[in-house]
Amino acid sequence: QRQLASNRNQLFGMAFIMVLVTSVVLGLLVNKFILQRIKKFTDTTLRISEGNLDEVIEFKENDEIGNLAKSFNRMTANLKDTLNEVERHKDYLEDVINGIDDEIVVVDRDYKIVTANDAFLNGCNGAREKIIGTSYFAILHNLENPGDQGLQRKCPAKTTFEKGTLQKTLHSYLDRSGKEKYLEIYCSPLRDEKGAVFQVIEVRRDITERKFIEEQLIHTEKLT
């Protein structure tokens, strides 16, 4: 029995040593072949999330993680191509909008200018970075409070936000030289995924010349 007890203790000791050695070896293997490679994934995804889409994961092994790395690299390349295509479409649309002579401006519910085309910026005699994010009423009417002088009551943008429908109006004013000018204004709602109006796009067209021609035609008809 003493011999059996000694053999049993030796067996438990050898089993403990084998388990310990096996655990250490498995830990080293897992760290080398799995954890370190997963850390590469993590580091690369962090750099990609920061906007560096040229990052790739380089694995020479042809196992499951290597195949996953190849799929990840293909996904990143496709994402880069998609973003480049979106950027090209964005530049194209900006060129189209900036090529329109009518003034185009987009405002949010706080009546802050979200974006505008070159015609609007030129009409305001201001740089884009100074106008975008500024109060719509401060830029167009030199008013900080949209309720000043009852302006908000006849504002087509406000009516569009309230009713959610296209609004048309004719605005007359005196320019810096004292000449009367006429603006034809169209306000259209922009809706979110729930159908709520979250922004308004306003198109402003100078029809002063057209009004002058119409008045000349009316005067000619009266003379006739």
Secondary structure as the mmCIF struct_conf table of DSSP 4:
data_model
#
loop_
_struct_conf.conf_type_id
_struct_conf.id
_struct_conf.beg_label_comp_id
_struct_conf.beg_label_asym_id
_struct_conf.beg_label_seq_id
_struct_conf.end_label_comp_id
_struct_conf.end_label_asym_id
_struct_conf.end_label_seq_id
HELX_RH_AL_P HELX_RH_AL_P1 ARG A 2 VAL A 30
HELX_RH_PI_P HELX_RH_PI_P1 ASN A 31 LEU A 35
HELX_RH_AL_P HELX_RH_AL_P2 GLN A 36 SER A 49
TURN_TY1_P TURN_TY1_P1 GLU A 50 GLY A 51
TURN_TY1_P TURN_TY1_P2 LEU A 53 ASP A 54
BEND BEND1 ASP A 63 ASP A 63
HELX_RH_AL_P HELX_RH_AL_P3 GLU A 64 ASN A 98
TURN_TY1_P TURN_TY1_P3 GLY A 99 GLY A 99
BEND BEND2 ASP A 101 ASP A 102
STRN STRN1 GLU A 103 ASP A 108
TURN_TY1_P TURN_TY1_P4 ARG A 109 ASP A 110
STRN STRN2 LYS A 112 LYS A 112
STRN STRN3 ILE A 113 ALA A 116
HELX_RH_AL_P HELX_RH_AL_P4 ASP A 118 CYS A 124
TURN_TY1_P TURN_TY1_P5 ASN A 125 ASN A 125
HELX_RH_AL_P HELX_RH_AL_P5 ARG A 128 ILE A 131
TURN_TY1_P TURN_TY1_P6 ILE A 132 GLY A 133
BEND BEND3 THR A 134 THR A 134
STRN STRN4 SER A 135 SER A 135
HELX_RH_AL_P HELX_RH_AL_P6 TYR A 136 HIS A 141
BEND BEND4 ASN A 142 ASN A 142
BEND BEND5 GLU A 144 ASN A 145
TURN_TY1_P TURN_TY1_P7 PRO A 146 GLY A 147
HELX_RH_3T_P HELX_RH_3T_P1 ASP A 148 LYS A 154
HELX_RH_AL_P HELX_RH_AL_P7 PRO A 156 LYS A 163
BEND BEND6 THR A 165 THR A 165
STRN STRN5 GLN A 167 LEU A 174
TURN_TY1_P TURN_TY1_P8 ARG A 176 SER A 177
BEND BEND7 GLY A 178 GLY A 178
STRN STRN6 GLU A 180 ARG A 191
TURN_TY1_P TURN_TY1_P9 GLU A 193 LYS A 194
BEND BEND8 GLY A 195 GLY A 195
STRN STRN7 VAL A 197 ASP A 206
HELX_RH_AL_P HELX_RH_AL_P8 THR A 208 LEU A 223
#
